[in-house]
Amino acid sequence: MSADPQMLAFEADCQLFTGCGFNAPGLHTFMYEPLFTVGGFEFDKPMLLAFVSSLVVVGFFWAAFSKPKVVPGKLQMVGEAGYDFVRRGVVYEIIGKKDGEKYVPLMVSLFFFIWIMNLWSIIPVAQFPVTSLIAYPAGLALLVYFLWVGLTFKKHGFVGGWKNITGYNKELGPILPLVVVLEFFSNLVIRPFTHAVRLFANMFAGHLLIVMFTVASWYLLNGIGVLYAGTSFLLVMVMIVFELFIQAVQAYVFVLLASSYIQGALSEHH
């Protein structure tokens, strides 16, 4: 009998030397039945994890800064360290202190929200990175995209905004039309796509590898296959450690790119 796909995504009684082949995890690993339905709206596990992620971020910073002290406690110190990491290490470095200060709260929120959604991949019971579903990175990328486009036209006006987006420069001479077309598609079409896919693809691949080696460890855990199961389980541990690094890096890269887009919108067109 098949195990509940919400829990295992494989047949628990299927192991090496039992007459069944290895059932590799696939797209079904990323599909969940609705937990409940309200007015025709289906609420599933990834949605729940995304919602909890927002509560974790808001709750943590509320607890850290609701009653700030001159001599900070441990929680406030951690909060200040995380806030300063994004503010000074990303926003100030890319946008600058003067123009970037107003965007610090957004970038801090994006970084920690994405990071927490990624971290669910290695949390027991949850065991699923929300950003491995394209809808979530796409939604965040669109948020940055609309902010970037809006700031571009607000800063440079209608004509200047299009010049900024298309890289219009008379000094380019005969190749100007080609550059304008390439920049137009690169900025308005490819940029938001790659911004979302970079995060999605890394988390999708990482989760799939962890699930594959986890399922393989169980499948091989029978007879002489125990020797191979140990190797497979070791790879699970290696992948988890590697994912911890990738999860933070992907949140950092997403915010880094978002800051660079805003900096491009605010910079003077030459």
C-alpha positions in Angstrom: 0.0 0.0 0.0 1.3 3.5 -0.9 2.3 5.8 1.9 0.6 9.1 2.3 2.3 11.4 -0.4 2.0 14.3 2.0 4.4 12.5 4.3 6.7 10.3 2.4 6.2 10.6 -1.4 7.2 6.9 -1.8 6.1 3.4 -1.0 7.2 2.5 2.4 7.2 -1.3 1.8 9.2 -1.0 -1.4 12.9 -1.9 -0.7 15.8 -3.6 -2.5 15.4 -7.4 -3.1 11.6 -7.2 -2.5 10.7 -7.4 -6.2 10.0 -3.7 -6.8 12.2 -1.2 -8.5 13.4 2.1 -7.1 10.7 4.7 -7.4 12.6 8.0 -7.9 10.9 11.1 -6.6 9.5 13.5 -9.2 7.1 16.4 -9.5 4.6 14.7 -7.2 7.1 15.5 -4.4 6.1 19.1 -4.8 2.4 18.6 -5.0 0.2 18.7 -1.9 -3.5 18.1 -1.3 -5.3 21.0 0.2 -5.3 21.1 4.0 -8.7 22.8 4.0 -10.9 24.8 1.6 -12.6 28.1 2.5 -15.1 29.5 0.0 -13.6 27.6 -2.9 -10.1 28.7 -1.9 -7.7 25.8 -1.3 -5.1 26.2 1.4 -2.2 23.8 1.2 1.0 23.0 3.1 3.3 25.5 1.1 0.8 28.3 1.8 0.7 27.4 5.5 4.5 27.5 5.6 4.6 30.8 3.7 2.1 32.3 6.2 4.1 31.0 9.2 7.3 32.4 7.6 5.7 35.9 7.6 4.7 35.4 11.2 8.2 34.3 12.2 9.8 37.3 10.6 7.3 39.8 12.0 7.3 38.1 15.4 11.0 38.0 15.7 11.6 41.7 14.8 8.7 42.8 17.0 10.2 40.9 19.9 13.6 42.2 19.2 12.7 45.9 18.8 9.4 46.5 20.5 11.2 47.6 23.7 14.7 48.6 22.5 17.4 49.2 25.1 20.6 51.2 25.1 22.4 48.1 26.2 20.7 45.5 24.0 19.8 42.1 25.2 20.6 38.9 23.3 17.5 39.0 21.1 17.9 42.7 20.3 21.6 42.1 19.4 20.7 39.3 17.0 18.0 41.5 15.4 20.4 44.4 15.1 23.0 42.2 13.6 20.6 40.8 11.0 19.2 44.2 10.2 22.7 45.8 9.8 23.9 42.9 7.7 21.3 43.7 5.0 21.4 47.5 5.5 25.2 48.0 5.4 26.3 44.9 3.5 23.7 45.1 0.7 21.6 48.3 0.6 24.3 50.9 1.5 26.9 49.1 -0.7 24.6 49.0 -3.8 22.2 51.9 -3.5 24.1 54.2 -1.2 23.3 55.4 2.3 21.4 58.5 1.3 19.1 56.9 -1.4 19.0 53.5 0.1 17.9 54.1 3.7 14.2 54.2 2.8 14.5 50.8 1.1 16.2 49.1 4.0 13.0 47.8 5.6 11.8 46.2 2.3 15.2 44.5 1.7 15.4 43.2 5.3 11.9 41.8 5.0 12.6 40.2 1.7 15.9 38.7 2.9 14.5 37.1 6.1 11.2 36.1 4.5 13.0 34.2 1.7 15.5 32.7 4.0 12.9 31.3 6.4 10.9 29.9 3.5 14.0 28.2 2.3 14.9 26.9 5.7 11.7 24.9 6.0 13.4 22.4 3.7 15.5 21.0 6.6 13.0 21.5 9.4 11.4 18.2 10.6 7.7 17.8 9.8 7.8 20.8 7.4 10.6 19.5 5.2 9.7 21.6 2.2 11.2 24.8 0.8 8.3 27.1 -0.2 10.5 28.8 -2.8 10.8 25.5 -4.7 7.3 26.4 -6.1 7.8 29.0 -8.9 4.7 31.0 -7.8 6.4 32.3 -4.7 9.7 33.5 -6.2 7.7 34.9 -9.1 5.4 36.9 -6.8 8.4 38.4 -5.0 10.2 39.1 -8.3 7.2 40.9 -9.6 7.0 43.0 -6.5 10.6 44.2 -7.1 9.9 44.5 -10.9 7.0 46.9 -10.4 8.9 48.9 -7.8 11.9 49.2 -10.2 9.7 50.3 -13.2 7.7 52.7 -11.1 10.9 54.3 -9.6 12.5 54.5 -13.1 9.6 56.6 -14.5 9.2 58.6 -11.3 12.9 59.6 -11.3 13.4 60.2 -15.0 9.9 61.0 -16.4 8.2 59.2 -19.3 10.9 59.8 -22.0 13.8 59.6 -19.6 12.4 56.4 -18.1 12.3 54.7 -21.5 15.9 55.9 -22.2 17.0 54.4 -18.9 15.3 51.1 -19.5 16.5 50.7 -23.2 20.0 52.1 -22.7 19.4 54.8 -25.2 22.6 56.6 -26.1 23.2 58.6 -29.3 26.9 57.9 -29.1 26.3 54.2 -30.0 25.6 55.3 -33.6 24.5 52.6 -36.1 24.1 49.9 -33.4 21.7 52.0 -31.3 18.5 50.3 -32.6 20.0 46.9 -31.8 21.0 47.9 -28.3 17.6 49.5 -27.6 15.8 46.2 -28.7 18.1 44.0 -26.7 18.0 46.2 -23.6 14.2 46.4 -23.8 13.7 42.7 -23.8 16.6 42.1 -21.3 15.2 44.5 -18.7 11.4 44.2 -19.1 11.1 40.5 -20.0 14.3 38.5 -19.1 15.2 40.4 -15.9 12.1 39.5 -13.8 12.2 35.9 -15.2 15.8 35.2 -14.2 15.3 37.0 -10.9 12.5 34.5 -10.0 14.0 31.4 -11.7 17.4 31.7 -10.0 15.8 31.3 -6.6 13.3 28.7 -7.7 15.7 26.5 -9.6 18.3 26.3 -6.8 15.7 25.4 -4.1 13.8 23.0 -6.4 17.0 21.1 -7.3 18.3 21.0 -3.7 15.0 19.7 -2.4 14.8 17.1 -5.1 18.3 15.8 -4.3 17.7 15.6 -0.6 14.4 13.7 -1.2 16.1 11.4 -3.7 18.9 10.4 -1.4 16.6 10.0 1.5 14.3 7.7 -0.4 17.3 5.8 -1.7 18.6 5.3 1.9 15.3 3.7 2.8 15.1 1.6 -0.4 18.6 0.2 0.1 18.1 -0.5 3.8 17.6 -4.2 3.2 20.0 -7.2 3.2 23.4 -6.4 1.7 22.0 -3.1 0.5 22.6 -1.7 4.1 26.2 -1.1 3.1 25.0 1.3 0.3 22.3 2.8 2.4 24.9 4.2 4.7 26.6 6.0 1.8 23.3 7.3 0.6 22.4 8.6 4.1 25.8 10.3 4.4 25.0 12.1 1.2 21.7 13.2 2.7 23.7 14.8 5.6 26.1 16.4 3.2 23.3 17.8 1.1 21.6 19.2 4.2 24.7 21.1 5.2 25.2 22.3 1.7 21.5 23.4 1.5 22.0 25.5 4.7 24.6 27.5 2.8 22.6 27.7 -0.4 19.5 28.8 1.4 21.2 31.9 2.9 23.1 32.6 -0.4 19.9 32.6 -2.5 18.2 35.0 -0.1 21.2 37.2 -0.2 21.5 37.1 -4.0 17.8 37.9 -4.4 18.1 41.0 -2.3 21.4 42.0 -3.9 19.8 41.9 -7.3 16.7 43.8 -6.1 19.0 46.5 -4.7 20.9 46.7 -7.9 17.7 47.2 -9.9 16.6 50.0 -7.6 20.0 51.6 -7.9 19.7 51.5 -11.7 16.3 53.1 -11.5 17.6 56.0 -9.3 20.9 56.5 -11.2 21.2 59.3 -13.7 20.9 58.3 -17.4 24.0 59.1 -19.5 
